Amino acid sequence: MYNKLDHSKNVVEANRISLTLDGDPILENISLEIHQGDYLGVVGPNGAGKTTLLKVMLGLISPSGGEVRLFGKELSKFKEWERVGYVPQKATSFDPNFPVTVEEVVMMGRYGKRGLIKRITAEDKKIAETAIGHVGLTDMKKRLVGELSGGQQQRVFIARALAGEPDIIFLDEPVTGLDTKTQEELYALLKKLNVELGLTLVLVSHDVERLLKEVMHIACINKSLTCHQSPEDFMKETELKAPENSGVKIIGYHK
């Protein structure tokens, strides 16, 4: 399966999303659509509401106003959560001494399909094995996760999301704390998942410059939605603005 962006099919629809906490506006009137096969980068400064918006789209936080639809259904009526994968910002923050192997963590991704009380089948094991292969950790499947590097651990949690056979995966700052080489490898993996498996990806990052080289579309968040466009259009618009007014500084962009 090779990815073809389909603008006629909405995976996510956020309509006029607002959120106020303790009287402070966190999100203000955000509307955007994410289409099937898209690779969307959500960028913005620290405290801009990027992670909060992600959690609203995942149903983890209820907005003060507006609504979210997943695959055409309101969140309150959406039941097919196995179609949605999530790799949170602190996925790798766990006790390194906890005795769990790579394949055991990845197998947890099957529970969304099977439920916690149903027996794991040979098919489940095969799907988990395939997910481990997609992230390049087949030779390490028996290793304890705590023994792996940060980049390898992040791959484990991406594989866990893949094991649920989702149509979309949300990733929150997946390369934070990784060295440059490991970041490059992880971005290459995400591109492969988008292009070859046809997965819709939503990736939150503060690194605008890096994401411009990777994603199909950029959504700029600073409490409100300030842009939602292709990297090429984003660059053209940024170049036309005076640096002091644009709020964004891009150096050495090459798609």
Secondary structure, 3 states (H helix, E strand, C coil): CCCCCEEEEEEEEEEEEEEEECCEEEEEEEEEEEEECCEEEEECCCCCCHHHHHHHHCCCCCCCEEEEEECCEEHHHCCCHHHEEEECCCCCCCCCCCCCEHHHHHHHHHHHHHCCCCCCCHHHHHHHHHHHHHCCCHHHCCCEHHHCCHHHHHHHHHHHHHHCCCCEEEEECCCCCCCHHHHHHHHHHHHHHHHHCCCEEEEECCCHHHHCCCCCEEEEECCCEEEEECHHHHHHHHHHCCHHHHCCCCCCCCC
